[in-house]
Amino acid sequence: MGSDLLQTLIIKGSLHTTYSWMRLFTYLAASVVHLFSLFLFVSGILLVVFNVQNIIILIFGCILLVFAWVTRPRFHKLNEKTLAREAFPALYRAMDDIAKAMGSDRVEGVVINEKFNASYREIGLGRKKIITLGLPLIQILDEKELTALIAHELAHGINGDQNRSYWVGAAFFTLTYWYSVIRPDRLWDPGYRLLAFFMFFANLVLLAVSQFIYFLLYVLCHLFWQDSQRAEYLADQLAAQTASPKATVSLLNKLHLDAMFEFTILKVINSKRIGHFFEDFQEQIRILPQREMERLKRASVKAGARLDASHPPTANRVSFICNLEQEEPLYRMDKETFEQLNAELDQLKSSMEQKLIDYYKRYVLLQ
């Protein structure tokens, strides 16, 4: 399916999102989940209103109401703090210029974190566009690669990516919550003695129900899989048109330097060179032998190599980008803007490095 999708996109080369039967079934499946949540809510209200005298039914109705409320569709919330426009004018100016060149609405906020990645989200009822950029990743990109990165994330707001759809995403949340609550930790607990015999059969029923929910979640994942993969290809296409195919492929190669990123963190921790992570990481990439860089490039495009489960294999992405027509880039970031942008971000390095070190000491080194 992945190979067929790649060949179809290479031949067709369309930027426009098409509505397929698979996409229709995905929305129908998500709608069924939301309708069932609504059914639980209405049932809970009816049980509470018409069975005030029956305490058992009243409690059951309240449980249904709580269950329906917890699993209700909800908008994504932003837990991180966005950067103020007045404090980072060069960064926002570059974001706005790239969005304008792509024909996209400008971003409402930018989050800079300590991770080696980037992401795009739409927050709240107004669907505010938020881009998150990892400071370690930005530090090893040139102006063309940074343009490709920003353009790729902005493209997810243009191409109708179901993976970021409120309706489908909320259905995923609901099913996941149901599964985590209903699935029993164990079937048999000898500590309950005689009661354990009855709990075994109750837990058996709960396990069966949880497996059915897991099956629905599995089906929903596979229904929107092709659309999600297609969205990544189209984001790559827009990034290549905005920055250039060469810059987009170069960005993909650098995204696979996460092992070097982790190596540098551990090196800084072990050598106690606190306060020098970003400089050491940049130096580590700069002195990387060309033969090692070529080896990493080959490894990143091997069959099965990908950034994560939601992205197509990197080899397929590179093949798709290389088959695009070479056109004049829609946007060129000048050196002055790039330098101003990096100068603005320098003030975040100390706090980001501390977050990185604390995380690795707490969750990686102690395991």
BALOBA-1460 file (C-alpha; in Angstrom, 3 decimals):
// residues 367
<rec num="1" residu="m" x="0.000" y="0.000" z="0.000"/>
<rec num="2" residu="g" x="2.862" y="2.348" z="0.834"/>
<rec num="3" residu="s" x="4.579" y="1.692" z="-2.495"/>
<rec num="4" residu="d" x="1.322" y="2.152" z="-4.414"/>
<rec num="5" residu="l" x="0.693" y="5.443" z="-2.618"/>
<rec num="6" residu="l" x="4.204" y="6.678" z="-3.447"/>
<rec num="7" residu="q" x="3.862" y="5.824" z="-7.141"/>
<rec num="8" residu="t" x="0.414" y="7.419" z="-7.308"/>
<rec num="9" residu="l" x="1.696" y="10.675" z="-5.824"/>
<rec num="10" residu="i" x="4.767" y="10.705" z="-8.091"/>
<rec num="11" residu="i" x="2.541" y="10.271" z="-11.164"/>
<rec num="12" residu="k" x="-0.270" y="12.557" z="-10.029"/>
<rec num="13" residu="g" x="1.735" y="15.128" z="-8.079"/>
<rec num="14" residu="s" x="-1.419" y="16.864" z="-6.817"/>
<rec num="15" residu="l" x="-1.374" y="19.191" z="-3.813"/>
<rec num="16" residu="h" x="-5.118" y="19.073" z="-3.382"/>
<rec num="17" residu="t" x="-6.655" y="16.793" z="-0.776"/>
<rec num="18" residu="t" x="-9.126" y="14.424" z="-2.379"/>
<rec num="19" residu="y" x="-12.091" y="12.894" z="-0.592"/>
<rec num="20" residu="s" x="-11.959" y="9.121" z="-0.843"/>
<rec num="21" residu="w" x="-14.119" y="6.314" z="0.453"/>
<rec num="22" residu="m" x="-11.440" y="5.609" z="3.056"/>
<rec num="23" residu="r" x="-11.618" y="9.175" z="4.353"/>
<rec num="24" residu="l" x="-15.435" y="9.006" z="4.440"/>
<rec num="25" residu="f" x="-15.332" y="5.738" z="6.441"/>
<rec num="26" residu="t" x="-12.842" y="7.312" z="8.856"/>
<rec num="27" residu="y" x="-15.191" y="10.178" z="9.655"/>
<rec num="28" residu="l" x="-18.146" y="7.792" z="9.899"/>
<rec num="29" residu="a" x="-16.245" y="5.599" z="12.364"/>
<rec num="30" residu="a" x="-15.295" y="8.642" z="14.450"/>
<rec num="31" residu="s" x="-18.927" y="9.810" z="14.354"/>
<rec num="32" residu="v" x="-20.139" y="6.429" z="15.664"/>
<rec num="33" residu="v" x="-17.779" y="6.787" z="18.650"/>
<rec num="34" residu="h" x="-19.086" y="10.296" z="19.419"/>
<rec num="35" residu="l" x="-22.713" y="9.201" z="19.010"/>
<rec num="36" residu="f" x="-22.155" y="6.383" z="21.487"/>
<rec num="37" residu="s" x="-20.692" y="8.902" z="23.961"/>
<rec num="38" residu="l" x="-23.811" y="11.015" z="23.453"/>
<rec num="39" residu="f" x="-25.968" y="7.925" z="23.988"/>
<rec num="40" residu="l" x="-24.230" y="7.273" z="27.340"/>
<rec num="41" residu="f" x="-24.785" y="10.884" z="28.372"/>
<rec num="42" residu="v" x="-28.500" y="10.887" z="27.468"/>
<rec num="43" residu="s" x="-28.998" y="7.478" z="29.108"/>
<rec num="44" residu="g" x="-27.343" y="8.753" z="32.274"/>
<rec num="45" residu="i" x="-29.650" y="11.780" z="32.398"/>
<rec num="46" residu="l" x="-32.764" y="9.626" z="31.871"/>
<rec num="47" residu="l" x="-31.730" y="7.165" z="34.589"/>
<rec num="48" residu="v" x="-31.066" y="9.977" z="37.064"/>
<rec num="49" residu="v" x="-34.260" y="11.916" z="36.298"/>
<rec num="50" residu="f" x="-36.712" y="8.992" z="36.248"/>
<rec num="51" residu="n" x="-35.204" y="6.812" z="38.979"/>
<rec num="52" residu="v" x="-34.628" y="9.192" z="41.851"/>
<rec num="53" residu="q" x="-36.042" y="6.682" z="44.371"/>
<rec num="54" residu="n" x="-33.890" y="3.746" z="43.212"/>
<rec num="55" residu="i" x="-30.431" y="4.369" z="44.635"/>
<rec num="56" residu="i" x="-28.695" y="1.628" z="42.608"/>
<rec num="57" residu="i" x="-30.022" y="2.856" z="39.243"/>
<rec num="58" residu="l" x="-29.326" y="6.444" z="40.329"/>
<rec num="59" residu="i" x="-25.673" y="5.603" z="41.042"/>
<rec num="60" residu="f" x="-25.404" y="3.764" z="37.719"/>
<rec num="61" residu="g" x="-26.846" y="6.802" z="35.922"/>
<rec num="62" residu="c" x="-24.316" y="9.069" z="37.625"/>
<rec num="63" residu="i" x="-21.500" y="6.734" z="36.564"/>
<rec num="64" residu="l" x="-22.687" y="6.933" z="32.949"/>
<rec num="65" residu="l" x="-22.763" y="10.739" z="33.143"/>
<rec num="66" residu="v" x="-19.249" y="10.913" z="34.551"/>
<rec num="67" residu="f" x="-17.998" y="8.418" z="31.949"/>
<rec num="68" residu="a" x="-19.616" y="10.365" z="29.084"/>
<rec num="69" residu="w" x="-18.284" y="13.683" z="30.404"/>
<rec num="70" residu="v" x="-14.699" y="12.447" z="30.763"/>
<rec num="71" residu="t" x="-14.674" y="11.016" z="27.223"/>
<rec num="72" residu="r" x="-16.430" y="13.972" z="25.598"/>
<rec num="73" residu="p" x="-14.895" y="15.496" z="22.436"/>
<rec num="74" residu="r" x="-12.593" y="18.290" z="23.476"/>
<rec num="75" residu="f" x="-10.290" y="20.802" z="21.892"/>
<rec num="76" residu="h" x="-6.548" y="20.484" z="22.194"/>
<rec num="77" residu="k" x="-5.062" y="22.602" z="24.952"/>
<rec num="78" residu="l" x="-1.685" y="24.271" z="24.885"/>
<rec num="79" residu="n" x="0.309" y="23.475" z="27.998"/>
<rec num="80" residu="e" x="3.482" y="25.211" z="26.877"/>
<rec num="81" residu="k" x="3.956" y="28.960" z="26.746"/>
<rec num="82" residu="t" x="4.231" y="30.547" z="23.308"/>
<rec num="83" residu="l" x="6.904" y="33.114" z="22.537"/>
<rec num="84" residu="a" x="5.806" y="36.750" z="22.554"/>
<rec num="85" residu="r" x="5.889" y="38.395" z="19.116"/>
<rec num="86" residu="e" x="7.454" y="41.574" z="20.431"/>
<rec num="87" residu="a" x="10.314" y="39.623" z="22.055"/>
<rec num="88" residu="f" x="11.081" y="37.499" z="18.943"/>
<rec num="89" residu="p" x="10.324" y="39.762" z="15.952"/>
<rec num="90" residu="a" x="12.752" y="38.107" z="13.503"/>
<rec num="91" residu="l" x="11.389" y="34.613" z="14.206"/>
<rec num="92" residu="y" x="7.772" y="35.670" z="13.715"/>
<rec num="93" residu="r" x="8.642" y="37.778" z="10.677"/>
<rec num="94" residu="a" x="10.224" y="34.738" z="9.022"/>
<rec num="95" residu="m" x="7.199" y="32.605" z="9.979"/>
<rec num="96" residu="d" x="4.786" y="35.179" z="8.550"/>
<rec num="97" residu="d" x="6.767" y="35.564" z="5.317"/>
<rec num="98" residu="i" x="6.932" y="31.807" z="4.759"/>
<rec num="99" residu="a" x="3.198" y="31.448" z="5.470"/>
<rec num="100" residu="k" x="2.424" y="34.278" z="3.032"/>
<rec num="101" residu="a" x="4.570" y="32.694" z="0.315"/>
<rec num="102" residu="m" x="2.704" y="29.399" z="0.810"/>
<rec num="103" residu="g" x="-0.733" y="31.028" z="0.856"/>
<rec num="104" residu="s" x="-1.314" y="29.981" z="4.459"/>
<rec num="105" residu="d" x="-2.655" y="31.930" z="7.430"/>
<rec num="106" residu="r" x="0.078" y="33.133" z="9.758"/>
<rec num="107" residu="v" x="0.815" y="31.203" z="12.923"/>
<rec num="108" residu="e" x="-0.736" y="32.425" z="16.159"/>
<rec num="109" residu="g" x="2.103" y="31.243" z="18.331"/>
<rec num="110" residu="v" x="5.501" y="29.538" z="18.344"/>
<rec num="111" residu="v" x="6.694" y="27.180" z="21.078"/>
<rec num="112" residu="i" x="10.392" y="26.444" z="21.439"/>
<rec num="113" residu="n" x="11.246" y="23.318" z="23.412"/>
<rec num="114" residu="e" x="14.293" y="21.186" z="24.191"/>
<rec num="115" residu="k" x="13.420" y="18.274" z="21.880"/>
<rec num="116" residu="f" x="14.998" y="17.223" z="18.591"/>
<rec num="117" residu="n" x="11.851" y="17.558" z="16.489"/>
<rec num="118" residu="a" x="9.079" y="19.890" z="15.349"/>
<rec num="119" residu="s" x="5.281" y="19.728" z="15.226"/>
<rec num="120" residu="y" x="2.122" y="21.541" z="14.169"/>
<rec num="121" residu="r" x="-1.134" y="21.835" z="16.158"/>
<rec num="122" residu="e" x="-4.416" y="23.690" z="15.980"/>
<rec num="123" residu="i" x="-5.657" y="24.805" z="19.391"/>
<rec num="124" residu="g" x="-9.080" y="25.770" z="20.724"/>
<rec num="125" residu="l" x="-12.385" y="26.672" z="19.117"/>
<rec num="126" residu="g" x="-10.696" y="29.194" z="16.831"/>
<rec num="127" residu="r" x="-8.257" y="26.506" z="15.587"/>
<rec num="128" residu="k" x="-5.223" y="28.702" z="16.311"/>
<rec num="129" residu="k" x="-2.143" y="27.548" z="14.437"/>
<rec num="130" residu="i" x="0.735" y="26.679" z="16.767"/>
<rec num="131" residu="i" x="4.153" y="25.486" z="15.620"/>
<rec num="132" residu="t" x="6.584" y="23.833" z="18.021"/>
<rec num="133" residu="l" x="10.272" y="23.833" z="17.122"/>
<rec num="134" residu="g" x="13.015" y="22.007" z="18.978"/>
<rec num="135" residu="l" x="15.922" y="24.332" z="19.724"/>
<rec num="136" residu="p" x="18.570" y="21.576" z="19.316"/>
<rec num="137" residu="l" x="17.262" y="20.855" z="15.817"/>
<rec num="138" residu="i" x="17.193" y="24.522" z="14.792"/>
<rec num="139" residu="q" x="20.809" y="24.937" z="15.900"/>
<rec num="140" residu="i" x="22.139" y="22.542" z="13.233"/>
<rec num="141" residu="l" x="20.052" y="23.863" z="10.313"/>
<rec num="142" residu="d" x="21.002" y="26.503" z="7.775"/>
<rec num="143" residu="e" x="18.515" y="29.094" z="6.555"/>
<rec num="144" residu="k" x="17.246" y="26.919" z="3.673"/>
<rec num="145" residu="e" x="16.745" y="23.853" z="5.871"/>
<rec num="146" residu="l" x="14.984" y="25.949" z="8.516"/>
<rec num="147" residu="t" x="12.673" y="27.311" z="5.819"/>
<rec num="148" residu="a" x="11.906" y="23.735" z="4.720"/>
<rec num="149" residu="l" x="11.168" y="22.718" z="8.323"/>
<rec num="150" residu="i" x="8.766" y="25.601" z="8.955"/>
<rec num="151" residu="a" x="7.108" y="25.121" z="5.558"/>
<rec num="152" residu="h" x="6.609" y="21.399" z="6.220"/>
<rec num="153" residu="e" x="4.844" y="22.083" z="9.522"/>
<rec num="154" residu="l" x="2.720" y="24.888" z="8.045"/>
<rec num="155" residu="a" x="1.725" y="22.568" z="5.223"/>
<rec num="156" residu="h" x="-0.129" y="20.314" z="7.665"/>
<rec num="157" residu="g" x="-2.584" y="23.168" z="8.152"/>
<rec num="158" residu="i" x="-3.110" y="23.448" z="4.401"/>
<rec num="159" residu="n" x="-3.441" y="19.849" z="3.209"/>
<rec num="160" residu="g" x="-6.322" y="18.712" z="5.452"/>
<rec num="161" residu="d" x="-4.367" y="16.226" z="7.542"/>
<rec num="162" residu="q" x="-6.878" y="13.971" z="9.323"/>
<rec num="163" residu="n" x="-4.237" y="13.128" z="11.926"/>
<rec num="164" residu="r" x="-4.672" y="16.682" z="13.235"/>
<rec num="165" residu="s" x="-8.432" y="16.723" z="12.750"/>
<rec num="166" residu="y" x="-10.423" y="17.647" z="15.849"/>
<rec num="167" residu="w" x="-13.234" y="15.171" z="15.091"/>
<rec num="168" residu="v" x="-11.029" y="12.128" z="14.414"/>
<rec num="169" residu="g" x="-8.510" y="13.004" z="17.121"/>
<rec num="170" residu="a" x="-11.260" y="13.269" z="19.732"/>
<rec num="171" residu="a" x="-12.523" y="9.798" z="18.744"/>
<rec num="172" residu="f" x="-9.025" y="8.411" z="19.309"/>
<rec num="173" residu="f" x="-8.946" y="9.998" z="22.757"/>
<rec num="174" residu="t" x="-12.358" y="8.568" z="23.661"/>
<rec num="175" residu="l" x="-11.523" y="5.009" z="22.584"/>
<rec num="176" residu="t" x="-8.139" y="5.128" z="24.304"/>
<rec num="177" residu="y" x="-9.730" y="6.301" z="27.543"/>
<rec num="178" residu="w" x="-12.416" y="3.613" z="27.412"/>
<rec num="179" residu="y" x="-9.765" y="0.954" z="26.842"/>
<rec num="180" residu="s" x="-7.543" y="2.141" z="29.719"/>
<rec num="181" residu="v" x="-10.455" y="2.307" z="32.172"/>
<rec num="182" residu="i" x="-12.221" y="-0.944" z="31.249"/>
<rec num="183" residu="r" x="-9.233" y="-3.279" z="30.772"/>
<rec num="184" residu="p" x="-8.536" y="-5.111" z="34.075"/>
<rec num="185" residu="d" x="-4.963" y="-5.267" z="35.369"/>
<rec num="186" residu="r" x="-5.332" y="-8.979" z="36.119"/>
<rec num="187" residu="l" x="-7.974" y="-11.670" z="35.813"/>
<rec num="188" residu="w" x="-7.347" y="-13.368" z="39.146"/>
<rec num="189" residu="d" x="-6.334" y="-11.907" z="42.503"/>
<rec num="190" residu="p" x="-5.974" y="-14.593" z="45.215"/>
<rec num="191" residu="g" x="-5.944" y="-11.872" z="47.877"/>
<rec num="192" residu="y" x="-9.729" y="-11.586" z="47.582"/>
<rec num="193" residu="r" x="-10.204" y="-15.294" z="48.448"/>
<rec num="194" residu="l" x="-13.810" y="-16.333" z="47.768"/>
<rec num="195" residu="l" x="-14.635" y="-13.031" z="46.081"/>
<rec num="196" residu="a" x="-11.792" y="-13.654" z="43.628"/>
<rec num="197" residu="f" x="-13.863" y="-16.418" z="41.995"/>
<rec num="198" residu="f" x="-16.654" y="-13.970" z="41.108"/>
<rec num="199" residu="m" x="-14.168" y="-11.220" z="40.162"/>
<rec num="200" residu="f" x="-12.545" y="-13.619" z="37.692"/>
<rec num="201" residu="f" x="-15.704" y="-13.833" z="35.580"/>
<rec num="202" residu="a" x="-16.358" y="-10.079" z="35.881"/>
<rec num="203" residu="n" x="-12.791" y="-9.337" z="34.793"/>
<rec num="204" residu="l" x="-13.163" y="-11.811" z="31.934"/>
<rec num="205" residu="v" x="-16.153" y="-9.828" z="30.636"/>
<rec num="206" residu="l" x="-14.284" y="-6.526" z="31.054"/>
<rec num="207" residu="l" x="-11.286" y="-7.959" z="29.200"/>
<rec num="208" residu="a" x="-13.515" y="-9.031" z="26.302"/>
<rec num="209" residu="v" x="-15.114" y="-5.563" z="26.132"/>
<rec num="210" residu="s" x="-11.701" y="-3.857" z="26.283"/>
<rec num="211" residu="q" x="-10.414" y="-6.068" z="23.451"/>
<rec num="212" residu="f" x="-13.412" y="-5.063" z="21.337"/>
<rec num="213" residu="i" x="-12.606" y="-1.398" z="22.013"/>
<rec num="214" residu="y" x="-8.984" y="-2.089" z="21.096"/>
<rec num="215" residu="f" x="-10.212" y="-3.637" z="17.836"/>
<rec num="216" residu="l" x="-12.213" y="-0.467" z="17.061"/>
<rec num="217" residu="l" x="-9.149" y="1.645" z="17.806"/>
<rec num="218" residu="y" x="-7.076" y="-0.596" z="15.551"/>
<rec num="219" residu="v" x="-9.615" y="-0.257" z="12.728"/>
<rec num="220" residu="l" x="-9.751" y="3.533" z="13.083"/>
<rec num="221" residu="c" x="-5.942" y="3.713" z="12.928"/>
<rec num="222" residu="h" x="-5.855" y="1.739" z="9.697"/>
<rec num="223" residu="l" x="-8.733" y="3.658" z="8.152"/>
<rec num="224" residu="f" x="-6.871" y="6.954" z="8.265"/>
<rec num="225" residu="w" x="-3.369" y="5.490" z="7.768"/>
<rec num="226" residu="q" x="-3.183" y="6.180" z="4.040"/>
<rec num="227" residu="d" x="-4.524" y="9.714" z="4.440"/>
<rec num="228" residu="s" x="-1.972" y="10.404" z="7.185"/>
<rec num="229" residu="q" x="0.877" y="9.094" z="5.032"/>
<rec num="230" residu="r" x="-0.336" y="11.134" z="2.092"/>
<rec num="231" residu="a" x="-0.411" y="14.273" z="4.250"/>
<rec num="232" residu="e" x="3.298" y="13.828" z="5.034"/>
<rec num="233" residu="y" x="4.160" y="13.515" z="1.344"/>
<rec num="234" residu="l" x="2.166" y="16.623" z="0.498"/>
<rec num="235" residu="a" x="3.821" y="18.515" z="3.355"/>
<rec num="236" residu="d" x="7.178" y="17.494" z="1.867"/>
<rec num="237" residu="q" x="6.015" y="18.727" z="-1.534"/>
<rec num="238" residu="l" x="5.043" y="22.137" z="-0.175"/>
<rec num="239" residu="a" x="8.318" y="22.331" z="1.762"/>
<rec num="240" residu="a" x="10.259" y="21.535" z="-1.418"/>
<rec num="241" residu="q" x="8.353" y="24.185" z="-3.365"/>
<rec num="242" residu="t" x="8.934" y="26.756" z="-0.636"/>
<rec num="243" residu="a" x="12.597" y="26.089" z="0.181"/>
<rec num="244" residu="s" x="13.826" y="23.754" z="-2.617"/>
<rec num="245" residu="p" x="13.952" y="19.945" z="-2.980"/>
<rec num="246" residu="k" x="17.654" y="19.903" z="-2.082"/>
<rec num="247" residu="a" x="17.049" y="21.749" z="1.213"/>
<rec num="248" residu="t" x="14.110" y="19.448" z="2.067"/>
<rec num="249" residu="v" x="16.168" y="16.284" z="1.510"/>
<rec num="250" residu="s" x="19.020" y="17.782" z="3.538"/>
<rec num="251" residu="l" x="16.538" y="18.498" z="6.355"/>
<rec num="252" residu="l" x="15.344" y="14.870" z="6.288"/>
<rec num="253" residu="n" x="18.923" y="13.654" z="6.605"/>
<rec num="254" residu="k" x="19.563" y="15.877" z="9.621"/>
<rec num="255" residu="l" x="16.374" y="14.711" z="11.314"/>
<rec num="256" residu="h" x="18.032" y="11.295" z="11.556"/>
<rec num="257" residu="l" x="20.904" y="12.688" z="13.645"/>
<rec num="258" residu="d" x="18.975" y="12.019" z="16.844"/>
<rec num="259" residu="a" x="21.593" y="9.461" z="17.955"/>
<rec num="260" residu="m" x="24.264" y="12.161" z="17.731"/>
<rec num="261" residu="f" x="21.954" y="14.453" z="19.694"/>
<rec num="262" residu="e" x="21.642" y="11.946" z="22.543"/>
<rec num="263" residu="f" x="25.371" y="11.179" z="22.449"/>
<rec num="264" residu="t" x="26.150" y="14.870" z="22.971"/>
<rec num="265" residu="i" x="23.743" y="15.125" z="25.915"/>
<rec num="266" residu="l" x="25.383" y="12.184" z="27.664"/>
<rec num="267" residu="k" x="28.837" y="13.577" z="26.863"/>
<rec num="268" residu="v" x="27.947" y="16.929" z="28.446"/>
<rec num="269" residu="i" x="26.534" y="15.216" z="31.547"/>
<rec num="270" residu="n" x="29.527" y="12.888" z="31.995"/>
<rec num="271" residu="s" x="32.124" y="15.611" z="31.390"/>
<rec num="272" residu="k" x="30.179" y="18.081" z="33.571"/>
<rec num="273" residu="r" x="30.428" y="20.700" z="30.821"/>
<rec num="274" residu="i" x="27.109" y="22.224" z="31.831"/>
<rec num="275" residu="g" x="26.329" y="25.300" z="29.788"/>
<rec num="276" residu="h" x="28.009" y="24.079" z="26.601"/>
<rec num="277" residu="f" x="25.533" y="21.574" z="25.135"/>
<rec num="278" residu="f" x="24.453" y="23.579" z="22.075"/>
<rec num="279" residu="e" x="28.010" y="24.588" z="21.199"/>
<rec num="280" residu="d" x="29.185" y="20.977" z="21.627"/>
<rec num="281" residu="f" x="26.317" y="19.656" z="19.508"/>
<rec num="282" residu="q" x="27.044" y="22.091" z="16.683"/>
<rec num="283" residu="e" x="30.737" y="21.207" z="16.872"/>
<rec num="284" residu="q" x="29.951" y="17.491" z="16.868"/>
<rec num="285" residu="i" x="27.984" y="17.882" z="13.640"/>
<rec num="286" residu="r" x="30.621" y="20.173" z="12.112"/>
<rec num="287" residu="i" x="33.525" y="17.763" z="12.655"/>
<rec num="288" residu="l" x="31.518" y="14.699" z="11.627"/>
<rec num="289" residu="p" x="33.600" y="12.998" z="8.903"/>
<rec num="290" residu="q" x="32.077" y="13.035" z="5.452"/>
<rec num="291" residu="r" x="32.200" y="9.230" z="5.244"/>
<rec num="292" residu="e" x="30.242" y="9.019" z="8.512"/>
<rec num="293" residu="m" x="27.658" y="11.471" z="7.223"/>
<rec num="294" residu="e" x="27.299" y="9.389" z="4.059"/>
<rec num="295" residu="r" x="26.879" y="6.254" z="6.187"/>
<rec num="296" residu="l" x="24.148" y="7.941" z="8.219"/>
<rec num="297" residu="k" x="22.426" y="9.055" z="5.019"/>
<rec num="298" residu="r" x="22.475" y="5.495" z="3.683"/>
<rec num="299" residu="a" x="21.132" y="4.166" z="6.991"/>
<rec num="300" residu="s" x="18.321" y="6.741" z="7.019"/>
<rec num="301" residu="v" x="17.034" y="5.623" z="3.612"/>
<rec num="302" residu="k" x="17.226" y="1.884" z="4.202"/>
<rec num="303" residu="a" x="13.980" y="-0.033" z="3.855"/>
<rec num="304" residu="g" x="11.890" y="0.526" z="6.949"/>
<rec num="305" residu="a" x="13.844" y="3.539" z="8.253"/>
<rec num="306" residu="r" x="11.463" y="6.326" z="9.240"/>
<rec num="307" residu="l" x="11.192" y="9.144" z="11.754"/>
<rec num="308" residu="d" x="8.242" y="7.540" z="13.553"/>
<rec num="309" residu="a" x="5.145" y="5.461" z="12.898"/>
<rec num="310" residu="s" x="3.158" y="8.368" z="11.469"/>
<rec num="311" residu="h" x="5.742" y="9.162" z="8.768"/>
<rec num="312" residu="p" x="6.356" y="7.203" z="5.562"/>
<rec num="313" residu="p" x="9.743" y="5.480" z="5.155"/>
<rec num="314" residu="t" x="12.441" y="8.103" z="4.599"/>
<rec num="315" residu="a" x="13.597" y="6.389" z="1.398"/>
<rec num="316" residu="n" x="10.104" y="6.852" z="-0.053"/>
<rec num="317" residu="r" x="10.025" y="10.500" z="1.017"/>
<rec num="318" residu="v" x="13.416" y="11.188" z="-0.565"/>
<rec num="319" residu="s" x="12.335" y="9.406" z="-3.750"/>
<rec num="320" residu="f" x="9.150" y="11.494" z="-3.882"/>
<rec num="321" residu="i" x="11.012" y="14.795" z="-3.341"/>
<rec num="322" residu="c" x="13.657" y="13.941" z="-5.939"/>
<rec num="323" residu="n" x="10.914" y="13.308" z="-8.509"/>
<rec num="324" residu="l" x="9.478" y="16.803" z="-8.068"/>
<rec num="325" residu="e" x="10.104" y="19.413" z="-10.713"/>
<rec num="326" residu="q" x="12.909" y="21.825" z="-9.906"/>
<rec num="327" residu="e" x="11.292" y="25.229" z="-9.500"/>
<rec num="328" residu="e" x="12.345" y="28.587" z="-8.128"/>
<rec num="329" residu="p" x="11.815" y="28.518" z="-4.321"/>
<rec num="330" residu="l" x="8.802" y="30.482" z="-3.118"/>
<rec num="331" residu="y" x="10.795" y="32.013" z="-0.281"/>
<rec num="332" residu="r" x="14.455" y="32.725" z="0.425"/>
<rec num="333" residu="m" x="15.451" y="33.603" z="3.970"/>
<rec num="334" residu="d" x="18.222" y="36.191" z="3.904"/>
<rec num="335" residu="k" x="21.320" y="35.827" z="6.068"/>
<rec num="336" residu="e" x="20.459" y="38.873" z="8.156"/>
<rec num="337" residu="t" x="17.050" y="37.485" z="9.172"/>
<rec num="338" residu="f" x="18.591" y="34.098" z="9.902"/>
<rec num="339" residu="e" x="21.270" y="35.603" z="12.129"/>
<rec num="340" residu="q" x="18.757" y="37.822" z="13.948"/>
<rec num="341" residu="l" x="16.496" y="34.820" z="14.469"/>
<rec num="342" residu="n" x="19.309" y="32.782" z="16.004"/>
<rec num="343" residu="a" x="20.401" y="35.720" z="18.156"/>
<rec num="344" residu="e" x="16.870" y="35.919" z="19.567"/>
<rec num="345" residu="l" x="16.861" y="32.208" z="20.364"/>
<rec num="346" residu="d" x="20.232" y="32.347" z="22.119"/>
<rec num="347" residu="q" x="18.528" y="33.648" z="25.256"/>
<rec num="348" residu="l" x="16.629" y="30.331" z="25.550"/>
<rec num="349" residu="k" x="19.675" y="28.058" z="25.416"/>
<rec num="350" residu="s" x="20.439" y="28.004" z="29.137"/>
<rec num="351" residu="s" x="16.922" y="27.015" z="30.241"/>
<rec num="352" residu="m" x="16.540" y="24.469" z="27.409"/>
<rec num="353" residu="e" x="19.848" y="22.805" z="28.266"/>
<rec num="354" residu="q" x="18.834" y="22.523" z="31.904"/>
<rec num="355" residu="k" x="15.530" y="20.886" z="30.921"/>
<rec num="356" residu="l" x="17.393" y="18.405" z="28.728"/>
<rec num="357" residu="i" x="19.890" y="17.470" z="31.411"/>
<rec num="358" residu="d" x="17.219" y="17.144" z="34.092"/>
<rec num="359" residu="y" x="15.120" y="14.915" z="31.836"/>
<rec num="360" residu="y" x="18.006" y="12.581" z="30.942"/>
<rec num="361" residu="k" x="19.202" y="12.339" z="34.522"/>
<rec num="362" residu="r" x="15.706" y="11.558" z="35.791"/>
<rec num="363" residu="y" x="14.210" y="9.334" z="33.069"/>
<rec num="364" residu="v" x="17.128" y="7.888" z="31.080"/>
<rec num="365" residu="l" x="20.215" y="7.475" z="33.241"/>
<rec num="366" residu="l" x="18.317" y="6.171" z="36.279"/>
<rec num="367" residu="q" x="16.510" y="3.406" z="34.378"/>
